[in-house]
Amino acid sequence: MPPPPVESAPQTAPQPAAPMPPPPPPVMQQTPPPEPPHRAESDLDVQNRRVGIGYAGVSQIPVGSGMADLTAPAIGVRVWASESMGVDLALGIGWAGGSSESLGTSMDKDSVYGFVFQGGLPFALANRRHVSFQVIPFASIAYGGTKMGTGLAETNFSGTRVDVGARAGFELFFGFIGIPELSLNATIGAQFSMRKVSVESGGLSTSDTSLGFSTTVQNSPWDIFAGNVAARYYF
């Protein structure tokens, strides 16, 4: 008998290949947020305001023996080399003269002149938001003179003043009212003074020298409201 037919396994269709996974999404570049604008911790901002110009006080300049002193307000500049040290320079000048006329005759008045030069080194020992505590060694020299008469009767008067000392106090900035460029100094200190007056006439000269030591007060904070403006503006 012939062998029974062998049943073969049914043929299955090939399975399709599994789909490829989708590519990962592109990495977005994160843009860092802009840095906040620079804000100084103190109104004494050397990066933005280094130079200040303002009033540096009134000096009494000796002119000569028996002569009234000449008053010369000084205008000064302060330059900060860093947040802790700066340089003060100030100059004041004064002149007075003129003429008088009587009965058709004109006569020149005796001219009086003088100058003062000041220098200092402010050190900022502590800076806060609107206040800077400072120590300022300083020196100043003043010279004045005048003359009377003409020819052999001419008499020359002159005076010299030298001050050396140090002050300590604070510089108040008006940032609390939106004007950080404006400041006001209030200091106390001590100084040594030398004052010399001379008179020369007919080839002969006499002089008188005075020495002194005293405490000083400069630029009271309320002076700006009392009419004596003692302020500095920074650029």
LOPADO-943516 format. One record per residue (C-alpha): residue number from 0; residue in one letter; x, y, z. Coordinates in steps of 0.1 Angstrom, whole numbers, plus 5000, padded with zeros to 4 digits. Layout:
N
PT resi resn   c1   c2   c3
PT  NUM    A    X    Y    Z
...
END
This chain:
235
PT resi resn   c1   c2   c3
PT    0    M 5000 5000 5000
PT    1    P 5013 5033 4993
PT    2    P 5023 5055 5024
PT    3    P 4998 5080 5035
PT    4    P 5004 5115 5024
PT    5    V 5024 5137 5048
PT    6    E 5006 5169 5056
PT    7    S 5030 5199 5054
PT    8    A 5029 5228 5078
PT    9    P 5010 5258 5065
PT   10    Q 5032 5285 5051
PT   11    T 5030 5318 5070
PT   12    A 5036 5351 5054
PT   13    P 5068 5369 5066
PT   14    Q 5062 5394 5094
PT   15    P 5069 5431 5084
PT   16    A 5099 5447 5101
PT   17    A 5092 5467 5132
PT   18    P 5091 5505 5125
PT   19    M 5122 5526 5135
PT   20    P 5116 5547 5166
PT   21    P 5111 5584 5159
PT   22    P 5143 5606 5162
PT   23    P 5146 5625 5195
PT   24    P 5134 5661 5194
PT   25    P 5161 5686 5187
PT   26    V 5177 5701 5218
PT   27    M 5167 5737 5221
PT   28    Q 5195 5761 5230
PT   29    Q 5186 5778 5263
PT   30    T 5193 5815 5261
PT   31    P 5205 5827 5295
PT   32    P 5184 5855 5309
PT   33    P 5200 5890 5305
PT   34    E 5221 5901 5335
PT   35    P 5204 5927 5356
PT   36    P 5218 5962 5353
PT   37    H 5247 5971 5375
PT   38    R 5237 5986 5408
PT   39    A 5264 5998 5431
PT   40    E 5261 5990 5468
PT   41    S 5269 6026 5476
PT   42    D 5262 6060 5460
PT   43    L 5299 6064 5459
PT   44    D 5300 6046 5426
PT   45    V 5336 6050 5412
PT   46    Q 5327 6031 5380
PT   47    N 5301 6056 5369
PT   48    R 5309 6087 5389
PT   49    R 5346 6093 5395
PT   50    V 5350 6131 5394
PT   51    G 5332 6156 5416
PT   52    I 5332 6194 5414
PT   53    G 5320 6218 5441
PT   54    Y 5325 6243 5469
PT   55    A 5356 6237 5491
PT   56    G 5351 6263 5518
PT   57    V 5359 6299 5525
PT   58    S 5395 6310 5534
PT   59    Q 5406 6341 5551
PT   60    I 5437 6354 5534
PT   61    P 5460 6377 5553
PT   62    V 5470 6408 5533
PT   63    G 5493 6426 5557
PT   64    S 5498 6441 5592
PT   65    G 5468 6462 5602
PT   66    M 5449 6452 5570
PT   67    A 5416 6433 5569
PT   68    D 5418 6398 5557
PT   69    L 5406 6390 5521
PT   70    T 5378 6364 5518
PT   71    A 5382 6339 5490
PT   72    P 5358 6310 5485
PT   73    A 5375 6280 5469
PT   74    I 5362 6258 5441
PT   75    G 5375 6223 5441
PT   76    V 5376 6190 5424
PT   77    R 5376 6155 5439
PT   78    V 5389 6125 5419
PT   79    W 5384 6090 5433
PT   80    A 5413 6067 5422
PT   81    S 5394 6038 5438
PT   82    E 5365 6032 5462
PT   83    S 5387 6038 5491
PT   84    M 5411 6067 5481
PT   85    G 5409 6099 5462
PT   86    V 5425 6133 5457
PT   87    D 5412 6168 5465
PT   88    L 5424 6199 5448
PT   89    A 5409 6234 5452
PT   90    L 5417 6270 5442
PT   91    G 5403 6303 5454
PT   92    I 5412 6338 5443
PT   93    G 5401 6373 5454
PT   94    W 5408 6408 5441
PT   95    A 5394 6442 5451
PT   96    G 5401 6476 5436
PT   97    G 5386 6505 5418
PT   98    S 5387 6542 5417
PT   99    S 5370 6572 5433
PT  100    E 5362 6606 5418
PT  101    S 5358 6639 5436
PT  102    L 5355 6674 5422
PT  103    G 5365 6662 5388
PT  104    T 5396 6644 5401
PT  105    S 5399 6606 5398
PT  106    M 5420 6585 5421
PT  107    D 5427 6548 5419
PT  108    K 5421 6527 5450
PT  109    D 5447 6505 5464
PT  110    S 5442 6471 5449
PT  111    V 5441 6441 5472
PT  112    Y 5446 6405 5459
PT  113    G 5451 6370 5472
PT  114    F 5448 6333 5464
PT  115    V 5445 6301 5483
PT  116    F 5455 6266 5471
PT  117    Q 5442 6235 5489
PT  118    G 5451 6198 5486
PT  119    G 5439 6167 5504
PT  120    L 5438 6129 5503
PT  121    P 5403 6115 5512
PT  122    F 5402 6079 5525
PT  123    A 5368 6062 5525
PT  124    L 5370 6039 5555
PT  125    A 5334 6027 5553
PT  126    N 5308 6030 5525
PT  127    R 5271 6025 5530
PT  128    R 5241 6030 5507
PT  129    H 5240 6068 5509
PT  130    V 5269 6077 5533
PT  131    S 5306 6073 5532
PT  132    F 5327 6078 5563
PT  133    Q 5360 6094 5554
PT  134    V 5393 6107 5569
PT  135    I 5410 6135 5550
PT  136    P 5446 6147 5556
PT  137    F 5449 6181 5540
PT  138    A 5472 6212 5536
PT  139    S 5465 6247 5522
PT  140    I 5486 6278 5515
PT  141    A 5473 6313 5510
PT  142    Y 5490 6345 5500
PT  143    G 5478 6381 5497
PT  144    G 5491 6416 5493
PT  145    T 5485 6452 5485
PT  146    K 5505 6485 5483
PT  147    M 5499 6521 5493
PT  148    G 5515 6552 5480
PT  149    T 5539 6557 5450
PT  150    G 5576 6563 5445
PT  151    L 5597 6567 5477
PT  152    A 5565 6567 5498
PT  153    E 5554 6533 5485
PT  154    T 5546 6507 5512
PT  155    N 5540 6471 5503
PT  156    F 5519 6448 5525
PT  157    S 5519 6410 5522
PT  158    G 5506 6380 5542
PT  159    T 5510 6343 5541
PT  160    R 5490 6315 5558
PT  161    V 5497 6278 5559
PT  162    D 5474 6252 5574
PT  163    V 5482 6215 5578
PT  164    G 5458 6190 5595
PT  165    A 5432 6162 5591
PT  166    R 5395 6160 5592
PT  167    A 5371 6131 5597
PT  168    G 5334 6129 5590
PT  169    F 5309 6117 5564
PT  170    E 5299 6125 5528
PT  171    L 5262 6123 5524
PT  172    F 5248 6114 5490
PT  173    F 5213 6124 5479
PT  174    G 5205 6091 5463
PT  175    F 5175 6087 5487
PT  176    I 5158 6114 5467
PT  177    G 5170 6102 5433
PT  178    I 5201 6124 5430
PT  179    P 5231 6101 5438
PT  180    E 5254 6125 5419
PT  181    L 5249 6152 5446
PT  182    S 5267 6150 5479
PT  183    L 5274 6171 5510
PT  184    N 5304 6169 5533
PT  185    A 5303 6174 5571
PT  186    T 5336 6170 5589
PT  187    I 5354 6179 5621
PT  188    G 5392 6178 5627
PT  189    A 5423 6196 5639
PT  190    Q 5449 6217 5622
PT  191    F 5482 6235 5627
PT  192    S 5483 6271 5613
PT  193    M 5511 6295 5605
PT  194    R 5503 6331 5597
PT  195    K 5528 6357 5587
PT  196    V 5523 6394 5577
PT  197    S 5550 6417 5564
PT  198    V 5554 6454 5557
PT  199    E 5581 6469 5535
PT  200    S 5587 6506 5530
PT  201    G 5618 6526 5521
PT  202    G 5640 6495 5520
PT  203    L 5631 6485 5555
PT  204    S 5608 6456 5563
PT  205    T 5591 6442 5594
PT  206    S 5572 6410 5599
PT  207    D 5550 6393 5624
PT  208    T 5545 6355 5626
PT  209    S 5518 6337 5646
PT  210    L 5515 6299 5652
PT  211    G 5484 6281 5664
PT  212    F 5466 6248 5668
PT  213    S 5429 6244 5668
PT  214    T 5400 6221 5661
PT  215    T 5379 6228 5630
PT  216    V 5344 6223 5618
PT  217    Q 5337 6224 5581
PT  218    N 5304 6224 5561
PT  219    S 5277 6216 5586
PT  220    P 5250 6195 5569
PT  221    W 5223 6221 5575
PT  222    D 5243 6249 5559
PT  223    I 5230 6239 5525
PT  224    F 5195 6249 5537
PT  225    A 5208 6281 5555
PT  226    G 5221 6297 5524
PT  227    N 5258 6286 5527
PT  228    V 5257 6259 5499
PT  229    A 5286 6234 5505
PT  230    A 5280 6207 5480
PT  231    R 5297 6185 5454
PT  232    Y 5283 6171 5421
PT  233    Y 5298 6140 5405
PT  234    F 5302 6132 5368
END
